[in-house]
Amino acid sequence: MTPRERITELRELLHNHNYNYYVLNAPQISDMDFDMLMRELQDLESAYPDMFDANSPTQRVGSDITKEFKQVAHRYPMLSLGNTYSKTEVAEFYERVKRALNEDFEICCEMKFDGTSISLTYIDGKLVQAVTRGDGEKGDDVTANVKTIRTIPLVLQGYDYPSEFEIRGEVLMPWSVFERLNRQREEEGEPLFANPRNAASGTLKLQDSSVVAKRGLDAYLYYMLGEQLPADGHYENLLIAKQWGIKISDVTRKCRSLEEIFQFIDEQAEARKTLPFATDGIVLKVNSLRQQKHLGYTAKSPRWAIAYKFPAERALTRLNSVSYQVGRTGVVTPVANLDAVQLSGTVVKRASLHNADIIEKLDLHIGDMVYVEKGGEIIPKITGVDTDCRILIGEKVNFITHCPECGTELVRNEGEAAHYCPNENECTPQIKGRIEHFVSREAMNIESLGPETIELMFNVGLIKSVADLYTLHSSDLMFLPRMGAKSAENAIAAIAASREVPFERVLFALGIHYVGATVAKRLARAFRNIDAIMNANLFDLISVDDIGERIAMSVLQFFASARNRELVEALRTAGLKFELDADELSGRTDKLKGLSIVISGVFNHHSRDEYKTMIEKHGGKNVGSVSKSTSFILAGENMGPSKLEKAQKMGVRLVSEDEFLSMLN
């Protein structure tokens, strides 16, 4: 077998394994075997670049080449559905269809997914375009991002599909991914997503598809359009599409009477509580495409389909007390302790109150009967108070003034909703939280040390700071509960391996407030080593692209602490990397020294981040907006019209991608 034949074979093999794993949930090989096949394909594709295929399984990781989304007109308008909120309205819809058709008909009942709508076009079995709903007439081309969703096939299975067709569905963020993402955002001081729908929509519109690939989006497809569809029945087309490798919900049923429809609604009103993704109702569609065409459309929605929305589930229960939790950055979060109540399939005893402003707005008193809902069906929250139940009013809930863990007076920065405990060096939850952050995957990636192990090591005095990790021996750990000799050796080996983690991740691991992984990378590339960052002033810091005054002040405050500087020295002594590697530093020049450069448009040779790195590497400064001090604009295709207009007015020079690369020789 030639290498080129092996590439074709591997692509087909990996597409099948992806389908088995992500759609059927029935993997046929181990993760290690899959990774080995993927690595073999990557190596072969690198050796034979002329064999590049945009739909290869290796392209699932996405790219950081920024694409400003272009608008694409829908071949078939994406109309919204009319909503109903009662079985009476469902019955009225059924009777309208019955009168209009005056013949037998079937209704296909499906789950109404609470995500973001997408339309996929396949030509000759390959995914060629993915477009958002937009305004229904046109939407954004998000093909690069959608290709990172592993449940969406890049190449269809079999050979009996139409030469061209469109299939629509919903991009979703599973509950587990949503909760993990919000935990990360909370730790980094970023605003939380309100629900999985917003999170999925926001993710799909990210400019960096490599970030989209890491978010773990999912998708279900539910409506096929085209000129040569395999069947007249909508339900039958879905079953056929499933054979092509397209993910179709198993919660789909063809009903022949109103009673069967009501039975489906009742069943799913209960079953939806255990689903791994958000749903907010049932969609009812006339099954026959011929009958759909006969029924037609109103100006806004099809006459042959309607959505039944589940009522929001909430419960009334008693507020017994309010407790307060301290996070690794010192943020203090109030938590309502409630009488246990059943809600959306789970027993709820606690609900987040978020901050002092929420407590004040609700006018909470201990003993109040409060209404609890699950925000997006998963996060319990108090939405109101039944004031009519206030017979013997309890104590008014006021936000605490001192840390519940160490007693330090709390602070609240101007313009922020959160209260903080400033005693970062003595407050136990903050210390443990910083250690957990330090060993996390995006930071030092010491996987052998989970929260329980860190808790044990901290409680017995083995560690008091992250620097203590590098003084440990396997003999220190092997007698901890659930550890053992082999686990202890693995932990020490993982700690030793973390010495090879690059500088930007070490900087992120320090846990500086507001310095997430992206900000840490920008700081590392701008200053090159930790000493330059520690000695930087406010102006130096805010001169770095995307570093505002809030982040800059946080960095200054962190390194103003003698304790934090001592920590850096202890970690440096332990062998951690506190400067960019030689390959990062090599080739630096002053060719762009003193120049302020704006980047705009879509590029072919390199990503925006790569061009920003080049600018910094050659002494230039990346700036986000056009002004009189802008030296020139590195202009790609489809440059933003506002920036182009501003550049023309101010006489700012445009430099093409090829011209810029020539400048750097």
C-alpha positions as CSV (number, residue, x, y, z in Angstrom):
1,M,0.0,0.0,0.0
2,T,1.4,3.4,-1.0
3,P,1.5,6.3,1.5
4,R,-1.2,8.1,-0.4
5,E,-3.5,5.0,-0.3
6,R,-2.8,4.8,3.4
7,I,-3.9,8.4,3.9
8,T,-7.2,7.6,2.2
9,E,-7.6,4.4,4.3
10,L,-6.8,6.2,7.6
11,R,-9.3,9.0,6.9
12,E,-12.1,6.6,6.2
13,L,-11.2,4.5,9.3
14,L,-11.0,7.5,11.6
15,H,-14.3,9.0,10.3
16,N,-16.0,5.6,11.2
17,H,-14.4,5.5,14.6
18,N,-15.5,9.1,15.3
19,Y,-19.1,8.1,14.3
20,N,-19.0,5.1,16.6
21,Y,-17.6,7.0,19.5
22,Y,-19.5,10.4,19.3
23,V,-22.8,9.4,17.7
24,L,-23.4,5.8,18.6
25,N,-21.5,5.9,22.0
26,A,-20.1,2.5,21.0
27,P,-16.3,2.8,20.5
28,Q,-14.7,-0.1,18.9
29,I,-11.0,0.7,19.7
30,S,-9.3,2.2,22.7
31,D,-8.4,6.0,23.0
32,M,-4.8,5.1,22.7
33,D,-5.3,3.1,19.5
34,F,-7.4,6.0,18.1
35,D,-4.6,8.5,18.9
36,M,-2.0,6.3,17.3
37,L,-4.0,6.2,14.0
38,M,-4.6,9.9,14.2
39,R,-0.9,10.6,14.7
40,E,0.0,8.4,11.8
41,L,-2.4,10.3,9.6
42,Q,-1.0,13.7,10.7
43,D,2.5,12.5,9.9
44,L,1.6,11.3,6.5
45,E,-0.4,14.5,5.7
46,S,2.7,16.5,6.7
47,A,4.9,14.5,4.4
48,Y,2.4,14.8,1.5
49,P,0.9,18.3,1.7
50,D,-0.6,17.9,-1.8
51,M,-3.0,15.4,-0.2
52,F,-4.6,18.1,2.0
53,D,-8.3,17.7,2.6
54,A,-10.4,20.2,4.5
55,N,-12.6,17.4,5.7
56,S,-9.8,15.2,7.0
57,P,-10.3,14.0,10.6
58,T,-7.1,15.9,11.5
59,Q,-8.9,19.2,10.8
60,R,-11.2,18.7,13.8
61,V,-8.9,20.7,16.1
62,G,-9.7,23.9,14.4
63,S,-7.4,26.8,13.5
64,D,-6.6,30.2,15.1
65,I,-6.7,31.9,11.7
66,T,-9.3,34.6,12.3
67,K,-12.2,34.6,9.8
68,E,-14.6,37.6,10.0
69,F,-17.8,35.7,9.3
70,K,-19.3,36.4,5.9
71,Q,-23.0,36.6,5.4
72,V,-24.6,33.9,3.3
73,A,-28.2,33.9,1.9
74,H,-30.3,30.9,2.8
75,R,-31.5,28.9,-0.2
76,Y,-34.6,28.1,1.9
77,P,-35.6,30.8,4.5
78,M,-35.1,29.7,8.1
79,L,-38.4,30.7,9.6
80,S,-39.2,30.6,13.3
81,L,-42.0,28.4,14.7
82,G,-45.2,29.5,16.3
83,N,-45.3,28.7,20.0
84,T,-48.1,27.1,22.1
85,Y,-48.2,26.8,25.8
86,S,-51.1,24.5,26.4
87,K,-52.6,21.3,25.1
88,T,-55.7,23.3,24.1
89,E,-53.5,25.3,21.7
90,V,-52.0,22.0,20.4
91,A,-55.5,20.7,19.7
92,E,-56.4,23.9,17.8
93,F,-53.3,23.4,15.6
94,Y,-54.2,19.8,15.0
95,E,-57.8,20.8,14.0
96,R,-56.5,23.5,11.6
97,V,-54.3,21.0,9.8
98,K,-57.1,18.5,9.6
99,R,-59.5,21.1,8.1
100,A,-56.9,22.4,5.6
101,L,-55.8,18.9,4.4
102,N,-59.1,17.1,4.5
103,E,-57.2,13.8,4.3
104,D,-55.3,11.5,6.6
105,F,-52.0,12.9,8.0
106,E,-49.3,12.0,10.5
107,I,-47.5,14.3,12.9
108,C,-43.8,13.8,13.7
109,C,-43.1,14.8,17.3
110,E,-39.5,15.8,18.3
111,M,-37.7,17.4,21.2
112,K,-37.3,21.1,21.0
113,F,-33.6,21.6,21.6
114,D,-32.5,24.7,23.5
115,G,-29.4,25.6,21.5
116,T,-28.5,27.6,18.4
117,S,-29.9,26.8,14.9
118,I,-27.6,25.7,12.2
119,S,-28.0,24.8,8.5
120,L,-25.5,22.3,6.9
121,T,-25.0,21.8,3.2
122,Y,-23.5,18.5,1.9
123,I,-22.3,18.1,-1.7
124,D,-21.2,14.7,-2.9
125,G,-21.3,13.5,0.7
126,K,-18.9,16.2,2.0
127,L,-19.8,19.0,4.4
128,V,-19.2,22.2,2.4
129,Q,-20.9,24.9,4.4
130,A,-22.5,25.6,7.8
131,V,-24.6,28.8,8.3
132,T,-26.3,30.2,11.3
133,R,-30.0,31.2,11.3
134,G,-29.2,34.9,11.3
135,D,-32.3,36.9,10.4
136,G,-33.9,33.9,8.6
137,E,-33.0,35.2,5.2
138,K,-29.2,35.1,5.6
139,G,-26.8,34.0,8.3
140,D,-23.1,33.8,9.2
141,D,-20.8,31.2,7.6
142,V,-19.4,29.3,10.5
143,T,-18.1,26.3,8.6
144,A,-14.7,26.3,10.2
145,N,-16.2,26.2,13.7
146,V,-18.8,23.6,12.9
147,K,-16.1,21.2,11.6
148,T,-14.7,21.0,15.1
149,I,-18.0,19.5,16.4
150,R,-17.2,15.8,16.4
151,T,-20.9,14.6,16.2
152,I,-21.2,16.4,12.8
153,P,-19.9,14.1,10.0
154,L,-17.4,15.8,7.6
155,V,-17.9,12.9,5.2
156,L,-21.1,10.9,5.0
157,Q,-21.2,7.1,5.1
158,G,-22.6,5.0,2.3
159,Y,-23.2,6.1,-1.3
160,D,-27.0,6.6,-1.6
161,Y,-27.3,10.2,-0.5
162,P,-28.4,13.0,-2.8
163,S,-25.7,14.8,-4.7
164,E,-26.6,18.0,-2.8
165,F,-28.9,18.6,0.2
166,E,-29.3,20.7,3.2
167,I,-30.0,19.5,6.7
168,R,-30.9,21.7,9.7
169,G,-30.5,21.2,13.4
170,E,-29.3,22.6,16.7
171,V,-25.9,23.1,18.1
172,L,-25.9,22.4,21.8
173,M,-23.6,22.6,24.8
174,P,-24.2,19.6,27.1
175,W,-24.8,20.3,30.8
176,S,-21.5,18.8,31.9
177,V,-19.5,21.1,29.5
178,F,-21.6,24.1,30.5
179,E,-20.9,23.6,34.2
180,R,-17.2,23.1,33.6
181,L,-16.9,26.2,31.4
182,N,-18.7,28.3,34.0
183,R,-16.5,27.0,36.8
184,Q,-13.4,28.0,34.7
185,R,-14.9,31.5,34.0
186,E,-15.7,32.0,37.6
187,E,-12.2,31.2,38.7
188,E,-10.8,33.6,36.1
189,G,-13.2,36.4,37.2
190,E,-15.1,36.3,33.9
191,P,-18.9,36.8,33.6
192,L,-20.8,33.5,33.7
193,F,-22.9,32.2,30.8
194,A,-26.6,32.5,31.7
195,N,-27.5,29.1,30.1
196,P,-26.2,26.5,27.7
197,R,-28.0,28.1,24.8
198,N,-26.1,31.4,25.2
199,A,-22.9,29.5,25.8
200,A,-23.4,27.4,22.6
201,S,-24.3,30.5,20.5
202,G,-21.3,32.5,21.9
203,T,-18.9,29.6,21.2
204,L,-20.1,29.1,17.7
205,K,-19.4,32.8,16.9
206,L,-15.8,32.7,18.3
207,Q,-13.2,33.9,15.8
208,D,-10.8,31.1,16.8
209,S,-12.0,27.7,15.8
210,S,-9.2,26.0,17.8
211,V,-10.9,27.4,21.0
212,V,-14.3,26.2,19.7
213,A,-12.8,22.7,19.3
214,K,-12.0,22.6,23.0
215,R,-15.5,23.7,24.1
216,G,-17.1,20.2,23.5
217,L,-20.2,21.3,21.5
218,D,-22.7,18.7,20.3
219,A,-25.4,18.8,17.6
220,Y,-28.6,17.1,16.6
221,L,-30.0,17.4,13.1
222,Y,-33.7,17.4,12.5
223,Y,-34.9,18.6,9.1
224,M,-33.7,17.8,5.5
225,L,-34.3,20.0,2.5
226,G,-33.4,19.5,-1.2
227,E,-34.6,18.6,-4.7
228,Q,-33.9,14.9,-4.6
229,L,-34.7,13.7,-1.1
230,P,-35.0,10.0,-0.5
231,A,-38.6,10.0,0.8
232,D,-41.8,12.0,1.1
233,G,-41.9,11.5,4.9
234,H,-40.0,13.8,7.1
235,Y,-39.6,11.1,9.7
236,E,-38.4,8.6,7.1
237,N,-35.8,11.0,5.8
238,L,-34.4,11.4,9.3
239,L,-34.0,7.6,9.7
240,I,-32.2,7.4,6.3
241,A,-30.0,10.4,7.3
242,K,-29.0,8.4,10.4
243,Q,-27.7,5.7,8.2
244,W,-25.4,8.3,6.6
245,G,-23.8,9.0,9.9
246,I,-25.9,12.1,10.8
247,K,-26.8,12.4,14.5
248,I,-30.6,12.2,14.9
249,S,-32.4,12.3,18.2
250,D,-33.9,8.9,19.3
251,V,-36.6,10.9,21.0
252,T,-38.7,11.2,17.8
253,R,-42.1,9.6,17.2
254,K,-44.6,9.6,14.4
255,C,-48.2,10.1,15.8
256,R,-51.5,9.4,14.1
257,S,-53.9,11.0,16.5
258,L,-54.2,13.8,19.0
259,E,-54.2,11.3,21.9
260,E,-50.8,9.9,20.7
261,I,-49.4,13.5,20.6
262,F,-50.5,14.2,24.1
263,Q,-49.0,10.9,25.3
264,F,-45.7,11.9,23.8
265,I,-45.8,15.4,25.4
266,D,-46.6,13.9,28.8
267,E,-43.8,11.3,28.5
268,Q,-41.2,13.8,27.5
269,A,-42.2,16.4,30.1
270,E,-40.9,13.9,32.6
271,A,-38.1,12.3,30.7
272,R,-36.4,15.6,29.6
273,K,-35.3,16.1,33.2
274,T,-32.6,13.4,32.8
275,L,-31.4,14.4,29.4
276,P,-27.7,15.5,29.1
277,F,-28.7,18.7,27.3
278,A,-31.3,21.5,27.5
279,T,-34.8,21.2,26.0
280,D,-37.7,23.6,26.4
281,G,-40.5,21.8,24.6
282,I,-41.8,19.6,21.8
283,V,-41.9,20.4,18.0
284,L,-44.8,19.0,16.0
285,K,-44.5,18.7,12.2
286,V,-46.8,17.4,9.6
287,N,-44.8,14.4,8.3
288,S,-45.6,14.4,4.6
289,L,-43.4,16.9,2.6
290,R,-46.2,17.0,0.0
291,Q,-48.7,18.0,2.7
292,Q,-46.2,20.5,4.1
293,K,-46.0,22.2,0.7
294,H,-49.8,22.2,0.5
295,L,-50.2,23.9,3.9
296,G,-47.5,26.5,3.1
297,Y,-46.3,29.4,5.2
298,T,-47.4,32.6,6.9
299,A,-45.1,35.6,6.7
300,K,-43.1,34.4,9.8
301,S,-43.6,30.6,10.2
302,P,-44.8,27.4,8.5
303,R,-48.4,26.4,8.9
304,W,-47.4,22.7,9.1
305,A,-45.4,23.0,12.3
306,I,-45.7,24.3,15.8
307,A,-43.7,24.3,19.1
308,Y,-45.2,23.3,22.4
309,K,-43.2,25.0,25.2
310,F,-42.9,23.3,28.6
311,P,-43.9,25.5,31.5
312,A,-41.0,26.6,33.6
313,E,-40.7,24.3,36.6
314,R,-40.3,26.0,40.0
315,A,-40.9,25.1,43.6
316,L,-41.8,27.0,46.8
317,T,-39.6,26.2,49.8
318,R,-38.2,27.7,53.0
319,L,-35.0,29.7,53.3
320,N,-33.3,28.5,56.5
321,S,-30.0,30.3,56.3
322,V,-27.4,31.9,54.1
323,S,-23.8,30.6,54.1
324,Y,-20.8,32.0,52.3
325,Q,-18.1,30.3,50.2
326,V,-14.6,31.7,49.5
327,G,-13.0,31.0,46.1
328,R,-9.3,30.9,45.1
329,T,-9.3,34.5,44.0
330,G,-11.0,35.6,47.3
331,V,-14.5,36.1,45.8
332,V,-17.1,35.5,48.4
333,T,-20.3,33.8,47.1
334,P,-23.5,33.7,49.1
335,V,-25.4,30.4,49.1
336,A,-29.0,29.9,50.2
337,N,-29.7,26.8,52.4
338,L,-33.2,25.6,51.8
339,D,-35.7,22.9,52.9
340,A,-35.2,20.1,50.5
341,V,-37.5,20.3,47.5
342,Q,-37.8,18.2,44.3
343,L,-37.1,20.2,41.2
344,S,-36.5,19.1,37.6
345,G,-35.7,15.6,38.6
346,T,-33.2,16.4,41.5
347,V,-33.4,17.3,45.1
348,V,-32.5,20.9,45.7
349,K,-31.2,22.0,49.1
350,R,-29.0,24.9,48.1
351,A,-29.1,27.8,45.6
352,S,-26.6,30.4,44.7
353,L,-27.5,34.0,45.5
354,H,-24.5,35.3,43.5
355,N,-23.8,38.6,45.3
356,A,-25.0,41.3,47.6
357,D,-27.0,43.1,45.0
358,I,-29.1,40.0,44.3
359,I,-29.8,39.6,48.0
360,E,-30.8,43.3,48.3
361,K,-33.1,43.1,45.3
362,L,-34.9,40.0,46.6
363,D,-35.3,41.6,50.1
364,L,-34.7,38.2,51.7
365,H,-35.4,37.4,55.3
366,I,-34.6,34.1,57.1
367,G,-37.7,31.9,57.1
368,D,-39.0,33.4,53.9
369,M,-40.9,31.0,51.5
370,V,-38.9,31.5,48.3
371,Y,-39.5,30.4,44.7
372,V,-36.7,28.3,43.3
373,E,-36.1,27.6,39.6
374,K,-33.3,26.0,37.7
375,G,-31.7,28.6,35.5
376,G,-31.4,26.8,32.1
377,E,-32.9,23.7,34.0
378,I,-29.7,23.0,35.9
379,I,-28.5,25.8,38.2
380,P,-30.8,26.4,41.1
381,K,-31.6,30.0,41.8
382,I,-34.1,32.0,43.9
383,T,-36.4,34.0,41.6
384,G,-38.8,35.5,44.1
385,V,-40.3,35.6,47.6
386,D,-43.9,34.8,48.6
387,T,-44.4,37.8,50.8
388,D,-48.0,36.7,51.7
389,C,-46.4,33.9,53.7
390,R,-44.5,36.3,56.0
391,I,-46.3,35.8,59.2
392,L,-43.5,35.8,61.7
393,I,-40.8,37.7,59.7
394,G,-37.2,36.5,60.4
395,E,-34.0,38.5,60.4
396,K,-33.2,40.4,57.2
397,V,-30.4,38.9,55.1
398,N,-27.5,41.3,54.9
399,F,-24.3,40.5,53.1
400,I,-21.4,39.7,55.6
401,T,-18.7,42.3,56.2
402,H,-15.9,39.9,57.2
403,C,-14.5,36.7,55.6
404,P,-16.3,33.6,57.0
405,E,-13.0,31.6,56.9
406,C,-10.3,34.0,58.3
407,G,-12.3,37.0,59.7
408,T,-10.6,39.6,57.5
409,E,-12.8,42.6,56.5
410,L,-14.1,42.2,52.9
411,V,-13.6,44.7,50.2
412,R,-15.7,45.5,47.1
413,N,-14.0,47.2,44.2
414,E,-15.8,50.1,42.5
415,G,-17.9,48.9,39.6
416,E,-17.8,45.2,40.6
417,A,-20.6,43.2,42.1
418,A,-18.4,40.8,44.1
419,H,-16.9,41.1,47.6
420,Y,-13.4,39.8,48.1
421,C,-11.3,38.6,51.0
422,P,-8.0,40.4,50.7
423,N,-6.1,38.0,53.0
424,E,-4.8,35.9,50.2
425,N,-1.8,34.5,52.1
426,E,-3.6,33.3,55.2
427,C,-7.1,32.4,54.1
428,T,-7.2,28.6,53.8
429,P,-9.8,28.2,50.9
430,Q,-7.8,30.7,48.8
431,I,-4.5,28.8,49.5
432,K,-6.0,25.5,48.6
433,G,-7.8,26.9,45.6
434,R,-4.5,28.4,44.2
435,I,-2.8,25.0,44.6
436,E,-5.7,23.3,42.7
437,H,-5.4,26.0,40.0
438,F,-1.7,25.6,39.8
439,V,-1.8,21.9,39.1
440,S,-4.8,22.1,36.6
441,R,-4.6,21.0,33.0
442,E,-4.2,24.4,31.4
443,A,-1.6,25.4,34.0
444,M,1.1,23.0,35.2
445,N,-0.9,19.9,34.2
446,I,-0.1,17.8,37.2
447,E,-3.0,15.4,36.7
448,S,-2.0,13.0,39.5
449,L,-3.0,15.6,42.1
450,G,-6.7,16.1,42.4
451,P,-8.6,18.3,44.9
452,E,-8.9,15.5,47.5
453,T,-5.2,14.7,47.4
454,I,-4.3,18.4,47.7
455,E,-6.7,18.7,50.7
456,L,-5.0,15.7,52.4
457,M,-1.5,17.0,51.8
458,F,-2.5,20.5,53.0
459,N,-4.2,19.2,56.1
460,V,-1.3,17.0,57.2
461,G,1.2,19.8,56.6
462,L,3.0,18.5,53.5
463,I,2.3,21.6,51.5
464,K,1.5,25.2,52.4
465,S,2.1,26.7,49.0
466,V,2.7,25.6,45.4
467,A,6.5,25.8,45.9
468,D,6.2,22.9,48.4
469,L,5.2,20.5,45.7
470,Y,8.7,20.5,44.3
471,T,10.2,19.4,47.7
472,L,8.1,16.3,48.0
473,H,9.3,12.7,47.7
474,S,7.3,9.6,47.0
475,S,7.9,8.5,50.6
476,D,6.0,11.6,51.7
477,L,2.9,10.6,49.8
478,M,2.7,6.8,49.8
479,F,1.0,6.6,53.3
480,L,-1.8,9.1,52.4
481,P,-5.2,7.5,52.2
482,R,-5.9,5.9,48.7
483,M,-2.4,6.8,47.5
484,G,0.0,3.8,47.7
485,A,3.5,3.4,46.4
486,K,2.7,3.4,42.7
487,S,0.4,6.4,42.9
488,A,3.0,8.3,44.9
489,E,5.6,7.6,42.3
490,N,3.3,8.7,39.5
491,A,2.5,12.0,41.4
492,I,6.2,12.8,41.9
493,A,6.9,12.0,38.2
494,A,4.1,14.3,37.1
495,I,5.5,17.1,39.4
496,A,8.9,16.6,37.9
497,A,7.5,16.7,34.3
498,S,5.8,20.0,35.0
499,R,9.3,21.7,35.1
500,E,9.1,21.5,31.2
501,V,5.8,23.6,31.1
502,P,6.5,26.7,29.0
503,F,6.7,30.2,30.6
504,E,3.3,31.5,29.6
505,R,1.5,28.6,31.4
506,V,3.7,29.0,34.5
507,L,2.6,32.6,34.5
508,F,-1.0,31.6,34.3
509,A,-0.5,29.0,37.0
510,L,0.6,31.7,39.5
511,G,-3.1,32.6,39.7
512,I,-2.9,36.4,39.3
513,H,-6.4,37.8,39.4
514,Y,-7.8,38.5,35.9
515,V,-4.8,36.8,34.2
516,G,-6.3,33.9,32.3
517,A,-4.4,31.7,29.9
518,T,-4.7,34.1,27.0
519,V,-3.6,37.2,29.0
520,A,-0.7,35.2,30.4
521,K,0.5,34.3,26.9
522,R,0.3,38.0,25.8
523,L,2.3,39.1,28.8
524,A,4.9,36.4,28.3
525,R,5.4,37.3,24.7
526,A,5.6,41.0,25.3
527,F,8.0,40.9,28.3
528,R,9.8,37.6,27.5
529,N,10.7,36.8,31.2
530,I,9.3,37.1,34.7
531,D,11.8,39.8,35.8
532,A,10.6,42.2,33.1
533,I,7.0,41.6,34.2
534,M,7.8,42.1,37.9
535,N,9.6,45.4,37.1
536,A,7.1,46.7,34.7
537,N,5.1,49.9,35.5
538,L,1.5,50.6,34.7
539,F,2.3,52.2,31.3
540,D,4.4,49.2,30.3
541,L,1.6,46.8,31.0
542,I,-1.3,48.6,29.4
543,S,0.9,49.0,26.3
544,V,0.5,45.3,25.7
545,D,-2.3,44.4,23.3
546,D,-5.6,43.5,25.2
547,I,-4.2,44.5,28.6
548,G,-6.4,47.0,30.3
549,E,-5.9,49.0,33.5
550,R,-7.8,46.5,35.6
551,I,-5.5,43.6,34.6
552,A,-2.4,45.8,34.8
553,M,-3.3,46.9,38.3
554,S,-3.8,43.3,39.4
555,V,-0.4,42.4,38.0
556,L,1.2,45.3,39.8
557,Q,-0.5,44.4,43.1
558,F,0.5,40.8,42.8
559,F,4.2,41.5,42.4
560,A,4.2,44.3,44.9
561,S,3.8,41.6,47.5
562,A,7.2,40.4,48.9
563,R,5.6,37.0,49.5
564,N,4.7,36.6,45.9
565,R,8.2,37.6,44.8
566,E,9.6,35.0,47.2
567,L,7.2,32.4,45.7
568,V,8.5,33.2,42.2
569,E,12.1,32.8,43.4
570,A,11.3,29.5,45.1
571,L,9.7,28.1,41.9
572,R,12.6,29.4,39.8
573,T,15.0,27.5,42.1
574,A,12.8,24.4,41.7
575,G,13.6,24.6,38.0
576,L,10.4,26.1,36.5
577,K,10.6,28.1,33.3
578,F,10.4,31.9,33.8
579,E,11.4,33.0,30.4
580,L,10.5,32.2,26.8
581,D,12.3,29.3,25.3
582,A,15.2,29.9,22.9
583,D,13.1,29.2,19.8
584,E,10.7,31.9,20.9
585,L,13.5,34.4,21.4
586,S,15.4,33.6,18.3
587,G,15.1,35.9,15.3
588,R,14.0,38.9,17.3
589,T,14.9,42.2,15.6
590,D,14.1,46.0,15.8
591,K,12.7,46.1,12.3
592,L,9.3,47.4,13.6
593,K,10.6,49.3,16.6
594,G,8.5,52.3,17.5
595,L,5.7,51.3,15.0
596,S,2.1,50.9,16.1
597,I,0.3,48.4,13.9
598,V,-3.4,47.6,13.5
599,I,-4.3,44.2,12.1
600,S,-7.6,43.8,10.1
601,G,-9.1,41.4,7.7
602,V,-8.7,37.7,6.7
603,F,-5.2,36.3,6.1
604,N,-4.0,33.4,4.0
605,H,-0.4,32.7,5.2
606,H,-0.7,33.1,9.0
607,S,-3.2,33.6,11.7
608,R,-3.8,36.9,13.4
609,D,-2.1,35.7,16.6
610,E,0.9,34.7,14.5
611,Y,1.1,38.1,13.0
612,K,0.8,39.7,16.4
613,T,3.7,37.5,17.6
614,M,5.7,38.6,14.6
615,I,5.0,42.3,15.3
616,E,6.1,41.9,18.9
617,K,9.1,39.8,17.9
618,H,10.4,42.5,15.6
619,G,9.9,45.3,18.1
620,G,6.5,46.6,17.0
621,K,3.3,47.2,19.0
622,N,-0.1,45.8,18.3
623,V,-3.0,48.2,18.7
624,G,-6.7,47.5,18.3
625,S,-8.0,50.7,16.8
626,V,-7.0,53.2,14.1
627,S,-5.8,56.6,15.2
628,K,-3.4,59.3,14.1
629,S,-0.6,57.5,15.9
630,T,-1.1,54.3,13.9
631,S,1.9,53.6,11.7
632,F,0.1,51.3,9.2
633,I,-2.6,48.7,9.0
634,L,-1.7,45.1,8.1
635,A,-4.7,44.6,5.8
636,G,-6.0,41.2,4.8
637,E,-9.0,40.4,2.7
638,N,-12.5,41.6,3.7
639,M,-11.0,44.3,5.9
640,G,-13.5,45.9,8.4
641,P,-15.3,48.7,6.6
642,S,-15.2,51.1,9.6
643,K,-11.4,50.7,9.9
644,L,-11.0,51.1,6.2
645,E,-13.0,54.3,6.2
646,K,-11.2,55.7,9.3
647,A,-7.8,54.8,7.7
648,Q,-8.7,56.7,4.5
649,K,-9.8,59.8,6.4
650,M,-6.6,59.8,8.5
651,G,-4.3,58.9,5.7
652,V,-3.1,55.7,7.4
653,R,-1.1,53.4,5.1
654,L,-2.4,50.0,4.2
655,V,0.2,47.2,4.0
656,S,-0.8,43.9,2.4
657,E,0.1,40.5,3.8
658,D,2.8,39.8,1.3
659,E,4.3,43.3,1.6
660,F,4.4,42.9,5.4
661,L,6.3,39.5,5.1
662,S,8.7,41.1,2.7
663,M,9.4,43.9,5.2
664,L,10.5,41.2,7.7
665,N,12.5,39.5,4.9
